[in-house]
Amino acid sequence: MRAWTRLAAVAAMVVMAMVHPAAAGNGGELYREHCASCHGANRLGGTGPALLPANLRRLRPAEANAVITDGRPATQMPAFGDRLDEADVAALVDYIYTAPASVPEWNEAEIESSRVVHDGAMDLPDRPVFDADPMNVFLVVEKGDHAITVLDGDRFEPIARFSTRFALHGGVKYSPDGRFAYFMSRDGWVTKYDLYNLRKVVEVRAGVNSRNIAVSADGRLLAVANYLPHTLVVLDAGDLSVLQVIPVRDGEGRTSRVSAVYTAPPRHSFIAALKDIPEVWEIPYDDEAEALPVYRGIMHDYRRESGEKPPLDERRFPVRRIRVAGYLDDFFFDPEYEHVVGASRDGGGQVVNLTVGKPVAALDVPGLPHLGSGITWDHQGREVMATPNLKEGVLTVIDTRNWSVIKRIETLGPGFFLRSHDDTPYVWTDVFFGPHRDALHVIDKQTLEIVKTLRPAPDKTAAHVEFTRDGQYALVSVWAEDGALVVYDAETLEEVARLPMKKPSGKYNVWNKTHYVRGTSH
Ligand code: DHE
C-alpha cells in the first residue's frame, strides 16, 4: 500500500471511530442486552426474525437503523431511539450484518426440536366449521402485519384472520383434498393449517433461511428449499416430522443454496433449482415414479446400496442430477412437466427436457424474465406461454411447440406476476416497478393486445391477481400498508368489491391450486 493510501485509511478509521465510538465492538454486548430475548441469543430468531446477513439481504443497513431507532409498526418490534444513541444503533447494525463465527448446522435434531404441535389440533373433525364452499376459499397473505385472511370466494367476506410467522414468502400450498394449507416464512418456519377447523396444526423450522415449499401430488410429503444451510428437507406432511435432510453438493464437494423446489405431479417427483451448482435436481418420491424408465437406473443403484427397499417413511430419497449449462434459479414448467425452462442470474432462458435430462433450446428473452410467474393458455389453437420481465417493460409470449417468440407485448414497466384462468378471456399482468406501479394490464388471450389498463388505487402498487374457482372474478392486491383487496368482474372488468387489508400480497384459491388450473401458480 502506498504511503498516502495508508494515511487515508488510518484517517478514515479515526473518523469512523469518532462518528461511531461504539462500533469498536460493543455491538455484541448491546445485542445480548436489548435484542437476544426476541431474536435469539444465536441470532437465529425467536418471536422476532433471524438477524443474520443471509436473512437481512432484503433490508438495507439504513433501513435496519431506522427500524431499531423507530420500531416497526404493526409488529412487536419496539423503538429503541429513547434508550440507544446513534453510535449504539450503528454498532448494532454493524453487528447484525456481520456473519457470526459459526451458524448451527440446522440438521434433523434442530428441526425436530423446533416442532410446535398446537394443542388438540391433530385430530379435529373432517368437515368445515363454516358454510362457504371450501374449494372456493382463498388464503390472502397480508405482509403489513404478518397475517392471513381466510376469504369466502363467493361472498367476498372474511371467514377468519390469524397471525403468521414473520415474513411469509412463496405460494401457499394445499393438500390435494384442499383441507390443509402449508406456508413458509423466510426464516424457515413451515406451518400446517387446518382450513376446515380454522386452526394451526403444527409448525416446524426446517431451515435458517428458506425459499419455498412444495407438497407432493399425493399429499404425503413436503419438500423445503433452503438457502441456509445448503439443504433440501423432506418432511412428512402429516405431522411435519423430518424424513430426510438432503445435503446439496456436487461431485466435487461444492455446496449450493436451493433457489426453489417444485412438485411435478405426472413425474411423481420434486424438482429443485440450485443457485450455486449447474445442476437441476429431481427427487422421485413414490413407487410410480420408480416405474418410469428414467428412474430405473437410480432406483437400481439405490437398492444395490441399501438392500431391500424400506417403507417410504424410512427411505432415503434418491437424487437424479441433470447437468445444465450455467446456473438456473427461476423455473417455469410446461403443463405436462416434460420441460423445465430456467432463467439464469445473467438473464436469458434455457429449456431442459426432463425426460432426456438435457438442454434442448434457448429462449430469446431480453432483460431478466420472471419465469416463476410464467403461465400458459391456448392461443389460436396452440399452447403458448408468457413471462413477465423483472428488468424491462415487456411480456414475452412464446410458442411451446418450438420455444420461438410469438410476440413481445410492451407494458408500462417491468412486471412481477402474471395470471389467468382457463375460463376467462384475459391475462392480467402487473407493472410492479417504476412510476406506473399502480397499473395492471388486461390482455386478450387471442389478439395478444392490451384491452384495458386498470388503476385500482392511484400511486399504490397493484399486484398479484388470482381468480375465483369458476374464473368469473379476479382479485387484486393494493400492495400498501393501508391497502385493499379489490375484486373485479373478470369479463366486464368492473370493480365489484373492495376489502381493506394490510399490505396484501399473494392470494391462493384452493380449487385453482389443487386442480392445477392453467394460469395460476402451482
Ligand atoms: Fe418471490 C413466489 C423467488 C422477491 C413475493 N418467489 C416466489 C417463488 C420463488 C420466488 C422461487 C416461487 C415459490 C413457490 O412456488 O412457492 N422472490 C423470489 C426471488 O428470488 C426474489 C426476486 C428475491 C428474494 O429476495 O427472494 C423474490 N417475492 C419477492 C418479493 O420482493 C415479493 C414481491 C415480496 C415478498 O413477499 O418478499 C415476493 N414471491 C412472492 C409471492 C410469491 C412468490 C407473493 C407467490 C406467488 C404465487 O402466486 O404463487
Residues whose N, C-alpha, C, O or C-beta is under 5 A from the ligand:
A	BS01	DHE	L168 H169 G170 G171 N212 I213 S259 A260 G372 S505 G506 S521
